[in-house]
């Protein structure tokens, strides 16, 4: 039986009364990925295996410490897992790096629908498929000086790859 949580009570970091309530009451804890933050309907399981359905407005982006109440009166505490990202950087800004290769790489990443964010001199990729597949696809371009690393970001350092104002439709 799935516990349905559709009443948002607040966040324990902003509401000390709610925080105290969590310590006293039996609480269901769910660990969600960064991509779940903006979904309107989320299906998750607690560590003990209880199925939880969270129904919320899409305008509400989940934060670490958010609390919902289920239809049966149980509290559901939200925990966000760290976000692992692939990070592309360049060890040298050599003239050998042809702009055409970088444009082609961007085109292929877009065709795969692999979410990216460019910050300063790095390209961050959300891990959309197996890391080895992504690495092989990028390595095929043989871009001089291109380095592939990984970074783990805590929920507070989260990069938002899903901009709700952007929609992409194929015709």
C-alpha positions in Angstrom: 0.0 0.0 0.0 1.4 3.4 -1.0 1.4 6.3 1.5 0.2 9.4 -0.4 1.8 12.7 0.8 0.1 15.7 -0.7 0.2 18.3 2.1 3.3 20.4 2.3 4.0 21.4 5.9 7.3 23.4 5.5 11.0 23.0 5.9 12.7 22.0 9.2 15.5 24.5 8.6 13.0 27.4 8.6 10.4 25.9 11.1 11.8 24.8 14.5 8.4 23.6 15.6 8.2 21.2 12.6 11.8 20.1 13.3 10.9 19.2 16.9 7.8 17.4 15.7 10.0 15.2 13.4 12.0 14.0 16.4 8.9 13.0 18.4 6.7 11.4 15.7 7.3 8.3 13.6 8.5 9.8 10.3 9.0 8.3 6.8 12.3 9.4 5.3 12.8 9.4 1.6 16.0 10.0 -0.4 15.4 11.7 -3.7 17.6 12.5 -6.7 18.1 16.0 -7.9 15.8 15.4 -10.9 12.9 14.7 -8.6 13.0 18.2 -7.2 10.7 19.7 -9.8 8.4 16.8 -10.6 4.7 17.2 -9.6 4.3 13.5 -8.8 7.1 11.4 -7.2 7.1 7.8 -6.4 9.8 6.8 -3.8 10.5 4.2 -1.1 11.7 4.7 2.4 14.8 2.9 3.6 12.5 0.3 5.2 10.7 -0.3 1.9 7.5 1.6 2.4 6.1 3.1 -0.9 5.5 6.8 -0.8 3.8 8.9 -3.4 4.4 12.6 -3.2 2.0 15.0 -4.9 3.0 18.6 -5.1 2.8 21.7 -7.2 5.4 21.9 -10.0 6.2 25.5 -8.8 7.6 24.0 -5.5 11.1 22.8 -6.0 12.0 20.4 -3.2 14.7 21.3 -0.8 16.6 19.3 1.8 14.5 19.2 4.9 11.1 19.7 3.3 8.3 17.8 5.2 4.9 16.6 3.8 2.1 14.9 5.6 0.4 11.8 4.2 -3.4 11.2 4.0 -3.0 8.9 7.0 -1.3 11.6 9.1 2.3 10.4 8.8 5.1 12.8 8.3 7.4 12.4 5.3 10.9 14.0 5.5 12.7 14.8 2.2 16.5 14.2 1.8 18.3 15.0 -1.4 21.2 12.9 -2.4 24.4 14.5 -3.7 24.5 15.1 -7.4 27.3 13.4 -9.4 28.3 15.4 -12.5 30.7 14.8 -15.3 32.9 17.9 -15.7 34.7 18.7 -19.0 37.6 21.1 -18.9 40.6 21.9 -21.1 44.2 21.5 -19.9 45.4 24.0 -22.5 43.8 26.7 -24.5 45.7 25.7 -27.6 44.8 26.9 -31.0 44.6 23.2 -31.9 41.2 23.0 -30.3 39.1 23.7 -33.4 35.9 25.6 -32.7 34.1 23.3 -35.2 34.9 20.3 -33.0 33.5 22.0 -29.9 30.4 23.1 -31.8 29.9 19.5 -33.1 30.4 18.2 -29.5 27.7 20.5 -28.3 25.4 19.4 -31.1 25.9 15.7 -30.3 25.3 16.3 -26.6 22.1 18.1 -27.5 20.9 15.4 -29.8 21.4 12.9 -26.9 19.4 15.2 -24.7 22.3 15.1 -22.1 21.7 18.2 -19.9 24.7 20.5 -19.8 25.5 23.8 -18.0 28.5 25.9 -19.0 30.2 27.8 -16.1 33.3 29.8 -16.7 35.8 27.4 -18.4 34.0 24.1 -17.6 31.1 22.2 -19.0 29.0 20.3 -16.5 27.0 17.3 -17.7 24.2 15.6 -15.8 24.7 11.9 -15.9 21.9 10.8 -18.1 23.2 7.4 -19.1 26.1 5.1 -18.1 29.3 7.1 -17.5 31.3 4.8 -19.9 28.9 5.5 -22.7 29.1 9.3 -22.2 32.9 9.2 -21.9 33.3 7.1 -25.1 31.0 9.5 -27.0 33.0 12.5 -25.9 36.4 10.8 -26.5 35.3 10.1 -30.1 35.8 13.8 -30.9 39.5 13.6 -30.0 39.6 17.2 -28.8 43.1 18.2 -27.8 43.5 19.0 -24.1 40.0 17.9 -23.2 39.8 16.4 -19.7 36.9 14.4 -18.2 36.5 14.6 -14.4 33.6 13.9 -11.9 32.3 16.1 -9.2 29.9 15.4 -6.4 27.7 18.4 -5.4 25.7 18.6 -2.2 22.1 19.5 -2.4 23.0 23.1 -1.4 25.5 23.3 -4.3 23.0 21.8 -6.8 23.1 22.9 -10.5 19.6 23.1 -11.9 19.6 21.4 -15.3 15.8 21.6 -15.7 14.8 25.1 -16.4 11.0 25.1 -16.3 10.8 28.1 -18.7 12.6 26.1 -21.4 10.7 23.5 -23.3 11.9 21.5 -26.3 9.6 19.9 -28.7 10.3 17.8 -31.8 7.9 18.1 -34.7 
